Structure formats: structure tokens, C-alpha cells
């Protein structure tokens, strides 16, 4: 084992014992505009998985709202943290990645960066914010599939970050999250807490207070058959799939039936099967 690896492991152990987190970025040029926060280190991603924004079908309204919010942020204008919530597989995380790529190309002078933060690394957000504050770029922080138990300490830590705490949120950082739940806490957990609470409404108020800190709520709902087939057609055209449309639709609907749902994810998986 290399000395650097030993030092890194010792630092992680020390951070766990003290509850402190340290994220070091410095002032060096970033290797990419897409990154992942992993064990308090910013890892650059050479090839991101974003799709062209116009390829995402059935999301016109929410896509326009998120794009405009992101453009305001890129132009150093006031913008809101955003929570994308709703049905599984309907393109919540794909939209964030595509909007970032679209706006980064449209406004290269903003040096717009995307940092994915895994749920287990949320405790490092305050340290990350302090590190980003010194950078010239603008940063979209992105957490996928965010959900909490009401007793989860990360839950309360994220509220502080969204509010900015004593230091205030850096003007060059914005937080986007996706979740299958609008209020980020499972209903049965909130109800159990409510039953046990001294004040009956405390738990319910706590469960919605985190969502309230997102200025922008965008809902995603299961798609109907025409929208699903529009997704199929868009993917087929984009990837140059040569197949009779009637046969393509029949096969796509049969695929959706076997999966028990229609969504952007199911449409993408169908196209992957066609490619092979």
C-alpha cells in the first residue's frame, strides 16, 4: 500500500472519529466540468452520460423551467435550489445532466460545473461549500434519489446547507436533487414520529420543512402511451435505427407490457435491446 493511500485512510478514520469533514480543491484548473464527490475528494469525469436536451420527450414544461433557472444561475442572477420529484424512470436525473450540458455550452464564460454528491457524502457538503466559495466557476450540486428517515442526521445537515447557515450559501453554488417523494420522508415514518411526538404536529412539520427549502419544485408523472411512443421515435431517429415504425411501436409496447410500466427509462432500455 502506498504512503498516500495510508495517509488518506488515516484521515478518513480521524474524520469519522471527530465528525469533521475536509474537502480540498485548491485553485488548480479543473480537468472537466463534470465531477463526483467521493470520500471528500472531487473526482473529474472524463465522459459524462448526458443526453441532448431535445431528446428528452414529454418534459417540455419542466425542462423549460429548469433550463431558465439554470441560465439565471449561469449569468450570476438569482436562482432557486430545485427538487425534481415524482415517478421513477421519467428522466429526473437525466434532465439535470442534460440541462447542465446545454447551458454550459450556451454560456461557456460561466464555467458551469456539475458535481454529483452521493447521499452518504452529504455530511461533507458544508466543507465542499467552503472550498467552492474560493473558486471562479459556478457549481451545480446534484444529489440523486434523495430520501431520509426523520431521525437521520444528514436530513438536518442538508437543511442547514440549503439555508446557508451562518456563513451563507456561496453565490456560485446551487443545489439540485431528485426524489421519488415530494417531501423526502416516507409517509409511514412521519406518521410514526407524529404518534410518538409530544406535540402531534412536530414530526409532520419537520418532514416537510426540508422540501420547503427548495424554491423550485418540479413534478414528474407516469407517461401515457402516445408520450412513450414519442420517446421511442426520438431515440430511434437519434441513433439511426432503421425499422418500420409500426413494427417498432408494436415491439416497444410489448416491451413496456413485460416491464409493467411506460417511462423514459423503459423506452431507453428497449432501445438498448434493439441496438444489440
MARMI-559175 format. One record per residue (C-alpha): residue in three letters; x, y, z. Coordinates in steps of 0.5 Angstrom, whole numbers, plus 500, padded with zeros to 3 digits. Example, Ala and Ser with C-alpha at 12.3 -4.5 7.8 and 13.67 -1.06 7.14 Angstrom:
ALA525491516;SER527498514;
This chain:
UNK500500500;UNK503507498;UNK504512503;UNK499517500;UNK493511501;UNK495510508;UNK495518510;UNK488518506;UNK485512510;UNK488515517;UNK485522515;UNK478519514;UNK479515520;UNK480521524;UNK475525521;UNK470519523;UNK472520530;UNK472527530;UNK466528526;UNK470533522;UNK470533514;UNK475536510;UNK475538502;UNK481540499;UNK480543492;UNK485549491;UNK486554486;UNK488549480;UNK485548474;UNK479543474;UNK480537469;UNK473537467;UNK466541468;UNK463534471;UNK465531478;UNK463527483;UNK465528491;UNK467521493;UNK470520500;UNK471528501;UNK475528494;UNK473532488;UNK474526482;UNK473529475;UNK469525470;UNK472525463;UNK466523459;UNK459525462;UNK453521461;UNK448527459;UNK443526453;UNK442532448;UNK436536452;UNK432536446;UNK432528446;UNK428528453;UNK421528451;UNK415529455;UNK419534459;UNK418541456;UNK415545461;UNK419542467;UNK425542462;UNK424550460;UNK423552468;UNK430548470;UNK433551464;UNK431558465;UNK433557473;UNK440555471;UNK441560466;UNK440565471;UNK445562476;UNK450562470;UNK449569469;UNK450570476;UNK443572477;UNK438570483;UNK436563482;UNK433557486;UNK435551489;UNK431545486;UNK427539488;UNK425534482;UNK420529485;UNK416524482;UNK415518478;UNK421513477;UNK425513471;UNK421519468;UNK428523467;UNK429527473;UNK437526474;UNK437526466;UNK434533466;UNK439536471;UNK445533467;UNK442535460;UNK441542462;UNK448543465;UNK451541459;UNK446545455;UNK447551459;UNK455550460;UNK455550452;UNK451556451;UNK455560457;UNK462558457;UNK464564460;UNK460562466;UNK465556467;UNK459552470;UNK461546473;UNK456540475;UNK458536482;UNK455529484;UNK454528491;UNK452522494;UNK447521499;UNK453518504;UNK457524503;UNK452530504;UNK456531511;UNK461534507;UNK457539504;UNK459545509;UNK466543508;UNK465543500;UNK461549500;UNK467553504;UNK472550498;UNK468552493;UNK467559495;UNK474561493;UNK473558486;UNK472563480;UNK467557477;UNK460556478;UNK457550481;UNK451546481;UNK451541486;UNK447535485;UNK444529489;UNK440523486;UNK435519489;UNK435524496;UNK430521502;UNK431521509;UNK429518516;UNK426523520;UNK432522525;UNK437522520;UNK442527522;UNK444528515;UNK437531514;UNK438536519;UNK445538516;UNK442539509;UNK437544511;UNK443548514;UNK447548508;UNK441550504;UNK439556508;UNK447557508;UNK448557516;UNK452563519;UNK457563513;UNK451564508;UNK451560502;UNK456561497;UNK454565491;UNK457561486;UNK453554488;UNK446552487;UNK443545490;UNK439541485;UNK436534488;UNK432528485;UNK427524490;UNK421520489;UNK418523494;UNK416530495;UNK417531502;UNK423527502;UNK421523508;UNK417517508;UNK410518510;UNK409512515;UNK416514518;UNK413521519;UNK406518522;UNK410514527;UNK414520529;UNK408524530;UNK405519534;UNK411519539;UNK412526539;UNK410531545;UNK407536540;UNK403532535;UNK405536529;UNK412537530;UNK414531526;UNK410533520;UNK412540520;UNK420537521;UNK418532515;UNK416538510;UNK421543512;UNK427541508;UNK423541502;UNK421548503;UNK428550503;UNK428548495;UNK425554492;UNK423550486;UNK419544486;UNK418540479;UNK414534479;UNK415528474;UNK409524473;UNK408517469;UNK407518462;UNK401516457;UNK402511451;UNK403517446;UNK409520450;UNK412514451;UNK412512443;UNK415519442;UNK420518447;UNK421511442;UNK421515436;UNK426520438;UNK431515441;UNK430511434;UNK432518430;UNK438520434;UNK441513434;UNK439512427;UNK435506428;UNK432503421;UNK426500423;UNK419500421;UNK415505425;UNK409500426;UNK414494428;UNK418499432;UNK412501436;UNK409494437;UNK415492440;UNK416498444;UNK409497447;UNK410489448;UNK417491452;UNK413496456;UNK408491458;UNK413486460;UNK416491465;UNK409493467;UNK410501466;UNK412506461;UNK417511462;UNK423514459;UNK428509463;UNK424503460;UNK424507453;UNK432507454;UNK432500456;UNK428498450;UNK433502445;UNK439498448;UNK436492447;UNK435494439;UNK442496439;UNK444489441;
